[in-house]
Amino acid sequence: MLRRRNAIAIAGTTAFVVGLGLGLYPAYGARSVPAAQPTFSASAASAPPSVAPPAPSSEPEAEASASPSHAASPSRTADEPESEAPATPTWPTTGEASTLTIVAGGDVLLHDEVNAAARTATGYDYTGLLSPISHFVSGADLALCGMETSLAPAGEAPSGYPAFGAPDPIVAALKATGWDGCSNANNHSADRGFAGISRTLDVFDAHDMGHSGTARSEEEAGQTQFYTLRAGGRDVKVAHLSYTNADNYIPSIPGKPWAWNVTTTERATNTLDDVVSRARQARSRGADIVAVSYHWGLEYDRNLFEQEITHSRTLAESGAVDVIFGSHPHVAQPVAKLDGGPDGQGMWVAYSMGNMISHQQASAYGLPVLTGILATATVDVPASGPARVTNLEWTAVTVDQATHKIYLLSDLEAGRQASNIADLPARRADIDAAMGTPERTSVPAAASEFAGQDRH
């Protein structure tokens, strides 16, 4: 296995990951659709695309209701993708095909109790809480987390729910666990104002962590986050955008509408059409793969919310997106393959990855909030030609409510790690019923060298 985090040099395939945080709520007749019924007729123009299962491998928050219709886009500046003519990409012939993996994780939601578990005599250290899953995360060629809290502004005290402001050391712990970057646009992005957004990105930069979805300047808002992987003599370039549909009724930051990528609310600064435009823009610049991390859905509901279906259908039909990594419901939802995608070969979606780490309790929200998933996208890179996502799998990750440590559920079941969790069979039955497809239990083995991240 190649050591991907020791960044070496790079060289023509581009993958584009769009991280979209859409928090969606029932309003104006919107409804949820049972996740147990993932197949829809595509015969009518109004029907969602058909869904196929992937191939197997060995505290309540008061938030904004979103209209099912797309909000009108306000005047755009740096976030407005310029129109570009489609480019005809060329790929080097390497004589060596490769297979890469992109792992994505659910919500990193640092309640006061999680912060207390990380408290030390001199500050905070979250490494021990996250390290039980590091072997899986660091084995991927690229790992993208969902940072649902901003950091507390410099000189201010950390805070938990309802206005989150995490301590700085969470970023170092995420990096040590193997995460390369995070999506940052979500319903809690502006909990601590523009100062919190700026502090978050400053600390991410200090740890060489990629970030997407919030910005410190109009120029930065117009940039795209890229990660570059070298495999089989080719460069596979992954870019990451992030948007949120939920904003907790927080207005856009005065004079800085570009600071926080919000879609589909009355205060939206972007529309879904803008997301498609950004994906197409990336392809016109040579991108092979567009992955979308979407913060969407109805909290604590395993059923697919109507907008999860309609939004994913729109992105699939655009032909510009290969995979969606969903989050926000705090519970896991199925993975599937939709009609459409690049060259009509399909688009993959993990509707919700649930929680990665939080203090949400089963006694208040039900057993599903304790077990989320890591979503692993398989990217086939041929010797010549476009790279494509060919599979999307799930691996259960669960939290010990006593210690706030997170584990692979399969590791606990096999006795490879130990915890205080006494209800493993119940958690297994719950997550298996929710996902409906076989779990991936094999640890990714990186096939590339991680050549670094940059913004342009």
Order of alpha helices (4+ residues) and beta strands (2+ residues): beta-beta-beta-beta-alpha-alpha-alpha-beta-alpha-beta-alpha-beta-alpha-beta-beta-alpha-beta-beta-alpha-beta-beta-beta-beta-alpha-beta-beta-beta-alpha-alpha-beta
